[in-house]
Amino acid sequence: MRDNHEGMPEILGTYERDGMYFGVVRLHTASDSAAFEFGVEKAGYLAIKRILECRPFASMPGVRHSFYFTGNYTREKLGREPVKIGIRVEAGTNGKNFYFDCPTTLANNLRWFIEMQDLREADALRRVAG
């Protein structure tokens, strides 16, 4: 298991707009970096919220936490929801991998981002400041 977030999509946020739900990830390639908005179902929105609310380290207030999808996921029961996805949480000099429940659709979306070799593959998605 990696002890840094290199090559992992960073989960930046999630929100509801006009009755639809979205997640935001930042991707880095050797030559570029960008943040993208992607659609999620309500269960995916709630899963991202749980991830972003995680504060596993005893840190001072105001210390920024970062969340990265490791590319790992598992299913406790074949064909059943939810799946568990690996998330690397970093705050200051602390970093550790955790597993969070999420719907398969969110895990698949995050896997697509981690497998991306060129940011142009996401041209159909909305780029956002991030």
C-alpha positions in Angstrom: 0.0 0.0 0.0 1.3 3.4 -0.9 2.3 5.9 1.8 1.6 9.0 -0.3 -1.2 10.2 -2.5 0.8 10.3 -5.8 -1.4 9.4 -8.8 -4.6 9.3 -6.7 -7.7 11.5 -7.5 -8.3 14.0 -4.7 -11.9 14.3 -3.6 -12.6 18.0 -3.1 -16.3 18.2 -2.4 -19.9 17.3 -3.1 -23.1 19.4 -3.4 -26.6 19.5 -4.6 -27.7 21.9 -7.4 -31.2 22.1 -8.9 -32.2 18.7 -7.4 -29.1 16.9 -8.8 -26.0 15.8 -6.9 -22.4 16.2 -7.9 -18.9 15.3 -6.7 -15.7 17.1 -7.4 -12.3 15.5 -7.9 -8.9 17.0 -8.8 -6.6 15.0 -11.1 -2.9 15.4 -11.7 -1.0 14.1 -14.7 2.6 14.6 -15.5 1.8 17.7 -17.5 -1.5 19.1 -16.2 -3.9 19.4 -13.2 -7.6 20.0 -13.2 -10.7 19.6 -11.1 -13.9 18.1 -12.5 -17.6 18.0 -11.5 -19.3 14.6 -12.0 -22.9 13.5 -11.4 -23.6 11.2 -8.5 -26.8 9.7 -7.1 -28.0 10.8 -3.6 -26.3 7.8 -2.0 -23.0 8.8 -3.6 -23.5 12.4 -2.4 -24.0 11.2 1.2 -21.0 8.8 1.0 -18.8 11.7 -0.2 -20.1 13.9 2.6 -19.2 11.2 5.2 -15.7 10.9 3.8 -15.1 14.7 3.8 -16.4 14.9 7.4 -13.8 12.3 8.6 -11.2 13.8 10.9 -9.1 10.9 12.2 -6.1 12.8 13.5 -5.9 14.9 16.6 -4.9 18.1 14.9 -5.3 21.7 15.6 -8.3 23.5 14.3 -7.8 24.8 10.8 -5.4 22.0 9.7 -6.5 21.1 6.2 -7.6 17.5 5.6 -7.2 16.0 2.1 -8.9 12.9 0.8 -7.6 10.7 -2.0 -9.2 7.6 -3.6 -6.6 4.9 -3.5 -8.1 2.8 -6.2 -9.0 -0.1 -3.8 -12.5 -1.3 -3.3 -14.1 -4.4 -2.0 -17.6 -5.9 -1.6 -18.6 -7.8 1.5 -21.2 -9.8 -0.3 -21.2 -10.5 -4.0 -23.8 -8.4 -5.8 -24.8 -6.4 -2.7 -24.5 -2.8 -1.8 -22.5 -1.0 -0.5 -19.0 -1.5 -1.5 -16.0 -0.3 0.6 -13.6 2.1 -1.1 -10.1 2.9 0.1 -9.5 6.6 0.9 -6.2 8.1 2.0 -6.7 10.9 4.5 -3.9 13.4 5.0 -3.6 16.2 7.5 -0.3 18.0 7.9 2.4 15.3 8.2 -0.2 12.6 9.1 -1.6 10.2 6.5 -3.5 7.0 6.8 -5.7 4.8 4.6 -9.3 4.1 5.6 -12.3 2.3 4.1 -15.7 3.9 3.6 -19.0 2.5 2.4 -20.3 3.8 -0.9 -22.6 2.8 -3.8 -21.0 0.8 -6.6 -21.7 3.7 -9.0 -19.5 6.1 -7.0 -16.7 3.5 -6.8 -16.9 3.0 -10.6 -16.7 6.7 -11.2 -13.7 7.1 -9.0 -12.0 4.1 -10.6 -12.5 5.8 -14.0 -10.7 8.9 -12.7 -7.8 6.9 -11.3 -7.3 5.0 -14.6 -7.3 8.2 -16.7 -4.0 8.8 -18.5 -4.9 12.1 -20.2 -7.2 14.9 -18.8 -8.7 15.2 -22.3 -10.5 11.9 -21.5 -12.7 14.0 -19.2 -13.5 16.8 -21.7 -17.2 15.9 -21.5 -17.2 16.9 -17.8 -17.4 20.4 -16.4 -14.1 21.8 -15.2 -14.3 23.7 -11.9 -12.0 25.8 -9.9 -10.4 23.7 -7.2 
